[in-house]
Amino acid sequence: MGEEDRMSLVDKAIIALRSLIMSGELQPSARVAEVALSERLGISRTPIRQAMDRLTTEGLLERIETGGCRVASLSITDILDAIEIRGVIEGTAARLAAERGADADDLRQCDALLVRIDEALHRAGGIDFDAYVAANAQFHQLLAGLAKSPVMTREVERVMRLPLASPSAFLQEQALIHDFQTSLLRAQFQHKAIIAAIRDREGARAEALAREHARLARENLEHVMKCDRKLAARVPGLALVASR
């Protein structure tokens, strides 16, 4: 088997195992057996082992002292800390982009995505959530790269994989919650302010805005867990904390 084929199996294993965990099919604290998982997914043990290593670094799996792994059991504090870390890393990336001077073409791409987000938010008949989620994810990816720092881009990508730290983590169920729709308008206002600060070379402002932007995810998490807990089971990943 060639390197590309082997890596495609690793990627397949990562996606499949992450889905089993985030959906709650594998319960918190449940032991994950390499052989059983290989049989269940129809993927050989070597890619499965590599996928388990990857999800351990993401915090979705934990090593067991006697060997093997179990599904992580997270507290709300764990998730809030992951969101906080994301804000710090994205804020640093925004500050560096402002201080170093972002590429004009990259900024135009950000502007185009902001237009797409506006269109999704103000579509006749209601918000187009699918379009919003897609454009929002692309915006954050571009934002991470504005500093032209491979190190910073890698760290942003890494922190996005922490449990429920991604900007899209709570978007799946926002269509069902009116209060969340208002938060999307706030998020878009912050998107525009971040790009304006970067364009104006205001590093401290860009950093502060990006960190504040990440805190919207914290507000959404607290709303789901305290006010609409029945929705927790419908948000991918909250199965890890729904019983707490």
Beta strands, then each sheet from edge to edge (+ up, - down):
strand 1: 31-32
strand 2: 61-63
strand 3: 69-71
sheet 1: 1+ 3- 2+
end
